[in-house]
Amino acid sequence: MARRYKKDTPQYFDYKDVKTLQRFINAYGQIEPAAKTGLNTRQQKRLSVAIKRARHLALLPFVATG
């Protein structure tokens, strides 16, 4: 069953807001697809850029630990 986060989607994805970004990452550390998040193409691209920036600055892990 697909989960949709459309209702509480932020207008801007900040790479420093780790708590928000973690909602869009699955248990394996992968970015959730747009079909599951309910974001449009532009929002999904901005989300992926923010997650990648956070990973590069070691705010988020590249892979899931555990």
Secondary structure, DSSP 8 states (H G I E B T S, - for coil): -----GGG--SS--TT-HHHHHTTB-TTS-B--HHHH---HHHHHHHHHHHHHHHHTTSS-SS---
